[in-house]
Amino acid sequence: MIQVFGASWALFLGMFMLMIGNGLQGTLLGLRGEMEGFTTLELSIVMSAYFAGFLFASKMVPELIRRVGHVRVFAALGSTISAVLILYPTLAEPWAWTIGRVIMGFCFCGVYVTAESWLNAASTNETRGQSLSVYMIVQMAGIVFAQYILSRGDVGGYVLFIIPSVLVSMAFAPILLSVKPTPAFDQTKPMSIKRLIAASPLACFGMFMLGGVFAAQFGMSAVYATRAGFNVGEVSLFVSAIYVAALIAQYPIGWASDRMDRRLLIIVVCLIGMVGALIGAILPGSLFVALVAGALVGGTSNPLYALLIAYANDYLEHEDMAAASGGLLFINGIGAIAGPLIVGAMMDYYGTQGYWAFLAVLIGAVAAYAVWRMGRRSRVELDLDTVPYAQVGPATTPIVAEMAQEWYIEGETEDGNPPT
């Protein structure tokens, strides 16, 4: 692990600063929007816009990279992010923030694709698994540290918007000055959604539902916490609990995933997350209850993302795994666009309990569908050789998903056994 960090420290440092900037602006906009008098519907549209931009970029940025190269794309998108962050407090209007969030989603996706391409090129099969682990830790740590910064600043001022702008600008210096020559970029041929659904209906359904869950966590958690009466420090603590729990739960769920029927594990994980959401819905208003509920939902939904990708790969040939991962990310993105709009409407109708009710319904639906699928397809009859669980998070792009598949496929090819 130390060797991996030493070889790519500049890239990890840059990504850490980028995640601070992204994590800070997501929560900050929810708090500032409430202060500016935005309605729940307006904030829902603003938050949903980020995921629309992210989804568009996953299709368009690879072509930009092939046309003008990694460095130019990286610099152009980074400069745009920095500019939009400064403009938020000067144009505190829902329409302006919506446009800004689309741009931010597009640019951050492009930055992730570029940086993750360098990470993939810098990793060998021996270090790829550890590189993925460090990358996930850096992402979560950046988001959690962003909440600490938020708790120490003034939401009504300009400084909290300037800080992520500066961090994003500074993030490119270590990356551009230290990484090796830019790698070749070959986009995997996509798999049709119809074929993907036929291969693993459960993974596709679960990914769509999780898109809504992640959008509610990343985009609407600050809105919920503010409506629940929490102060800025408590809002930051609540958001942090979601991501800290996700980081802690990744390993034990991954360990169990490689040792039991993944469908059964999916059901268990979903039930735990659903119970957490129901606790929040039944006992609203308490910070302690919100922290427990947020930790249970965050600690199950984030590992469930990687679990569903691993489960889908169990039914695919090696050469199809990378394309399938990209398709699953696309399905997840569609769900993420709709998520804030629906949870916003439920909060308007049911109050803060609507936030938890939305999460409980989506997570419970995945558990129910998994139970139904177990009766439709027997795992024993298929005689499957399962692939290892890889730590892939919802904030990543198809590049990291492909890294996980390369790590597995290359490792198995060398000695006939899956990597450990």
C-alpha positions in Angstrom: 0.0 0.0 0.0 2.8 2.4 0.9 4.6 1.6 -2.4 1.4 2.3 -4.4 0.9 5.6 -2.6 4.6 6.6 -3.1 4.4 5.9 -6.8 1.2 7.9 -7.5 1.1 10.3 -4.5 0.7 13.4 -6.8 -2.3 11.9 -8.5 -3.9 10.9 -5.1 -3.2 14.3 -3.6 -4.8 16.0 -6.6 -7.8 13.7 -6.4 -8.1 14.4 -2.7 -8.3 18.1 -3.3 -10.8 17.6 -6.1 -13.0 15.5 -3.9 -12.9 18.2 -1.2 -14.1 20.7 -3.7 -16.8 18.5 -5.0 -18.0 17.3 -1.6 -18.0 20.9 -0.3 -20.0 22.4 -3.1 -22.7 19.6 -3.0 -23.5 20.2 0.7 -23.0 23.9 0.5 -25.5 24.5 -2.2 -28.2 22.7 -0.3 -27.5 24.9 2.8 -27.2 28.1 0.8 -30.2 27.4 -1.3 -32.3 27.1 1.9 -30.9 30.4 3.1 -31.7 32.0 -0.3 -35.3 30.8 0.0 -35.3 28.2 -2.8 -38.3 25.9 -2.7 -37.8 22.1 -2.4 -38.7 21.6 -6.1 -36.1 24.2 -7.1 -33.4 22.6 -5.0 -34.4 19.2 -6.4 -33.9 20.4 -10.0 -30.6 22.0 -9.1 -29.3 18.8 -7.5 -30.6 16.6 -10.3 -28.8 18.7 -12.9 -25.4 17.6 -11.6 -26.2 14.0 -12.5 -27.5 14.9 -15.9 -24.2 16.6 -16.7 -22.2 13.7 -15.3 -24.2 11.3 -17.6 -23.7 13.4 -20.7 -19.9 13.6 -20.0 -19.5 9.9 -19.7 -20.4 9.7 -23.4 -18.8 12.9 -24.7 -15.5 13.3 -22.8 -13.8 10.2 -24.3 -14.2 11.7 -27.7 -12.8 15.0 -26.5 -9.8 13.2 -25.1 -9.2 11.4 -28.3 -9.4 14.7 -30.3 -7.3 17.1 -28.2 -5.6 14.9 -25.5 -5.7 14.4 -21.8 -3.8 17.5 -20.7 -5.9 20.0 -22.7 -9.2 18.4 -21.5 -8.0 18.3 -17.9 -7.0 21.9 -17.9 -10.1 23.2 -19.7 -12.5 21.3 -17.5 -10.6 22.3 -14.3 -10.7 26.0 -15.2 -14.4 25.8 -15.8 -15.1 24.1 -12.5 -13.1 26.8 -10.6 -15.0 29.6 -12.4 -18.5 28.1 -11.8 -17.7 27.7 -8.1 -17.0 31.4 -7.8 -20.2 32.3 -9.7 -22.6 30.4 -7.5 -22.9 33.1 -4.7 -23.0 36.0 -7.2 -25.9 34.4 -9.2 -28.1 33.0 -6.5 -31.0 32.1 -8.8 -32.4 28.6 -9.3 -31.9 28.7 -13.1 -28.3 29.9 -12.8 -27.5 27.2 -10.3 -29.2 24.5 -12.5 -27.0 25.5 -15.4 -24.0 25.6 -13.1 -24.7 22.1 -11.8 -25.0 20.7 -15.3 -21.6 22.2 -16.1 -20.1 21.0 -12.9 -21.4 17.4 -13.4 -20.0 17.4 -16.9 -16.6 18.8 -15.9 -16.1 16.6 -12.8 -16.9 13.5 -14.8 -14.4 14.6 -17.4 -11.7 15.3 -14.8 -12.4 11.9 -13.2 -12.1 10.1 -16.5 -8.8 11.9 -17.2 -7.2 11.3 -13.8 -8.4 7.7 -13.6 -6.9 7.0 -17.0 -3.5 8.1 -15.6 -4.1 6.0 -12.5 -4.9 2.9 -14.7 -1.8 3.5 -16.8 0.4 3.9 -13.7 -0.8 0.6 -12.2 0.4 -2.9 -12.9 -1.6 -6.0 -12.3 0.3 -6.5 -9.0 -0.6 -3.1 -7.8 -4.0 -2.5 -9.4 -6.1 -3.9 -6.6 -4.2 -1.7 -4.0 -4.5 1.3 -6.3 -8.3 0.9 -6.4 -8.4 0.7 -2.6 -6.3 3.8 -2.1 -8.3 5.7 -4.7 -11.6 4.8 -2.8 -10.1 5.9 0.5 -8.9 9.2 -1.0 -12.4 9.8 -2.5 -14.2 9.2 0.8 -11.6 11.1 2.8 -11.9 14.1 0.6 -15.7 14.2 1.0 -15.6 13.8 4.7 -12.9 16.5 5.1 -15.1 18.8 3.1 -17.8 18.5 5.7 -15.3 19.6 8.4 -14.4 22.7 6.4 -18.1 23.5 5.9 -18.7 23.3 9.7 -16.0 25.9 10.3 -17.2 28.5 7.8 -20.0 30.9 7.1 -22.6 29.5 4.7 -23.9 33.0 4.0 -20.6 34.4 2.8 -18.2 33.9 -0.1 -15.3 32.2 1.6 -16.8 28.7 1.4 -17.2 29.1 -2.3 -13.7 30.4 -2.8 -12.1 27.5 -0.9 -13.2 24.7 -3.3 -12.4 26.9 -6.3 -8.8 27.4 -5.0 -8.5 23.7 -4.1 -9.7 22.6 -7.5 -7.3 24.9 -9.2 -4.4 23.7 -7.0 -5.3 20.1 -7.6 -4.1 20.2 -11.2 -0.5 21.3 -10.3 0.7 18.1 -8.7 -1.1 15.9 -11.3 0.1 17.7 -14.4 3.7 18.3 -13.1 4.2 14.7 -11.8 2.3 12.1 -13.8 4.0 10.1 -16.6 3.2 10.8 -20.2 -0.5 10.6 -21.0 -1.8 7.2 -21.7 -3.5 6.0 -24.8 -7.3 6.2 -24.5 -9.3 3.3 -25.9 -13.0 3.3 -25.0 -14.5 -0.1 -24.6 -17.2 -1.1 -27.1 -20.5 -0.6 -25.2 -22.9 -3.4 -24.5 -26.5 -2.9 -25.3 -28.9 -2.3 -22.4 -31.2 -5.0 -23.6 -28.3 -7.6 -23.6 -27.2 -6.4 -20.2 -30.7 -6.8 -18.7 -30.9 -10.3 -20.2 -27.6 -11.2 -18.6 -28.4 -9.9 -15.1 -31.9 -8.4 -14.5 -31.1 -8.0 -10.7 -28.0 -6.0 -11.3 -29.7 -3.6 -13.7 -32.7 -3.1 -11.5 -30.6 -2.7 -8.4 -28.3 -0.1 -10.2 -31.3 1.9 -11.3 -32.7 2.1 -7.8 -29.3 2.8 -6.3 -29.0 5.8 -8.6 -31.9 7.4 -6.8 -30.5 6.4 -3.4 -27.1 8.0 -4.2 -28.6 11.1 -5.6 -30.6 11.6 -2.4 -27.5 11.1 -0.3 -25.2 13.3 -2.3 -27.6 15.9 -3.5 -30.5 16.1 -1.0 -29.0 15.1 2.4 -28.1 18.7 3.3 -31.6 19.9 2.3 -33.1 17.2 4.5 -30.9 18.0 7.4 -31.7 21.7 7.2 -35.4 21.0 7.0 -35.0 18.8 10.1 -33.6 21.8 12.0 -30.0 20.9 12.2 -27.3 23.6 12.3 -24.4 23.7 9.9 -22.1 21.6 12.2 -24.8 19.0 12.6 -25.5 18.9 8.8 -21.8 18.3 8.2 -21.7 15.6 10.8 -24.7 13.9 9.2 -23.2 13.9 5.7 -19.9 12.7 7.1 -21.6 9.7 8.8 -22.9 8.5 5.5 -19.4 8.3 3.9 -17.5 7.2 6.9 -19.8 4.2 7.3 -19.5 3.4 3.6 -15.7 3.3 3.9 -15.8 1.1 7.0 -18.4 -1.3 5.5 -16.6 -1.9 2.2 -14.2 -4.6 3.4 -16.5 -6.8 5.5 -19.2 -6.8 2.8 -16.5 -7.5 0.1 -15.1 -10.4 2.2 -18.6 -11.9 2.6 -19.3 -11.4 -1.1 -16.6 -13.8 -2.1 -17.8 -16.5 0.3 -21.5 -16.8 -0.2 -24.4 -16.5 -2.6 -24.3 -12.8 -3.6 -28.0 -12.7 -4.0 -28.5 -13.6 -0.4 -25.9 -11.1 0.6 -27.7 -8.4 -1.5 -30.9 -9.2 0.3 -29.3 -9.0 3.8 -27.5 -5.7 3.0 -30.7 -4.2 1.6 -32.7 -5.2 4.6 -30.2 -3.5 6.9 -30.3 -0.4 4.8 -34.1 -0.4 4.7 -34.3 -0.8 8.5 -32.0 2.2 8.8 -34.2 4.3 6.6 -37.3 3.2 8.4 -35.7 4.2 11.7 -35.2 7.7 10.3 -38.8 7.9 9.1 -40.4 6.6 12.3 -38.2 8.7 14.7 -37.7 12.0 12.9 -36.1 15.1 14.4 -33.3 13.6 16.5 -29.7 14.2 15.4 -28.6 10.9 17.0 -31.3 8.9 15.1 -30.4 10.7 11.9 -26.7 9.8 12.3 -27.6 6.1 13.0 -30.0 6.0 10.0 -27.5 7.8 7.7 -24.7 5.4 8.7 -26.8 2.3 8.1 -28.0 3.5 4.7 -24.6 4.8 3.6 -22.8 1.8 5.0 -25.0 -0.6 2.9 -25.8 1.3 -0.3 -22.3 2.2 -1.2 -20.8 -1.3 -0.9 -24.0 -2.6 -2.6 -23.0 -0.7 -5.7 -19.8 -2.7 -6.1 -21.6 -5.9 -5.0 -24.1 -5.6 -7.9 -21.3 -5.1 -10.4 -19.5 -8.2 -9.1 -22.8 -10.1 -9.3 -23.4 -9.1 -12.9 -19.9 -10.2 -13.8 -20.6 -13.7 -12.5 -22.9 -14.1 -15.6 -20.6 -12.6 -18.2 -17.6 -13.6 -20.2 -14.4 -11.8 -19.3 -14.3 -9.8 -22.6 -17.8 -8.4 -21.8 -17.1 -7.3 -18.2 -15.8 -3.8 -18.9 -18.5 -3.0 -21.3 -21.1 -4.3 -18.8 -19.7 -2.1 -16.1 -20.1 1.0 -18.3 -23.7 0.0 -19.0 -24.5 -0.4 -15.3 -23.0 3.0 -14.6 -25.3 4.5 -17.3 -28.3 2.8 -15.8 -27.3 4.1 -12.4 -27.0 7.6 -13.8 -30.5 7.6 -15.2 -31.8 6.7 -11.7 -29.7 9.5 -10.2 -31.2 12.1 -12.4 -34.7 11.2 -11.3 -33.8 10.7 -7.6 -33.7 14.4 -6.3 -36.9 15.3 -8.1 -38.8 12.4 -6.5 -37.3 12.8 -3.0 -38.0 16.6 -3.2 -41.7 16.0 -4.0 -41.9 13.4 -1.1 -40.4 15.9 1.3 -42.9 18.5 0.2 -45.7 16.1 0.8 -44.6 14.1 3.9 -42.1 16.5 5.5 -38.6 15.3 6.5 -39.9 11.7 6.8 -40.3 11.7 3.1 -36.5 11.6 2.7 -36.2 8.4 4.6 -39.4 6.9 3.2 -37.9 7.4 -0.3 -34.7 5.6 0.6 -36.6 2.8 2.4 -38.8 2.1 -0.7 -35.9 2.0 -3.1 -33.7 -0.2 -1.0 -36.6 -2.4 0.0 -37.5 -2.8 -3.7 -34.0 -4.1 -4.5 -34.4 -6.7 -1.6 -37.8 -7.8 -2.8 -36.7 -8.2 -6.4 -33.6 -10.2 -5.3 -35.9 -12.6 -3.4 -38.0 -13.0 -6.6 -35.0 -13.6 -8.8 -33.7 -16.3 -6.5 -36.9 -18.2 -7.4 -36.4 -17.6 -11.1 -32.8 -18.7 -11.6 -30.9 -21.3 -9.7 -27.3 -20.5 -8.9 -26.4 -24.1 -8.4 -27.6 -25.2 -11.8 -25.4 -22.5 -13.5 -22.3 -23.8 -11.8 -20.7 -20.3 -11.7 -17.1 -19.4 -11.0 -17.7 -16.1 -9.2 -15.4 -13.1 -9.8 -13.9 -11.3 -6.8 -15.6 -8.2 -5.3 -13.7 -5.0 -6.2 -14.1 -1.7 -4.3 -15.8 0.5 -6.9 -17.7 3.5 -5.7 -20.6 5.5 -7.2 -18.5 8.6 -7.7 -16.2 6.7 -10.2 -16.4 6.5 -14.0 -16.2 3.5 -16.4 -12.4 3.9 -16.2 -12.2 2.6 -12.7 -14.8 -0.1 -13.4 -12.6 -1.3 -16.2 -9.5 -1.2 -13.9 -11.3 -3.6 -11.6 -12.1 -6.0 -14.4 -8.5 -5.8 -15.8 -7.2 -6.6 -12.3 -9.3 -9.7 -12.1 -8.9 -10.9 -15.7 -5.1 -10.4 -15.9 -4.6 -12.0 -12.5 -6.6 -15.1 -13.4 -4.8 -15.4 -16.8 -1.4 -15.5 -15.2 -1.8 -18.4 -12.9 -5.3 -19.8 -13.6 -6.7 -18.5 -10.3 -8.5 -15.3 -9.4 -6.4 -12.6 -7.7 -6.6 -12.2 -3.9 
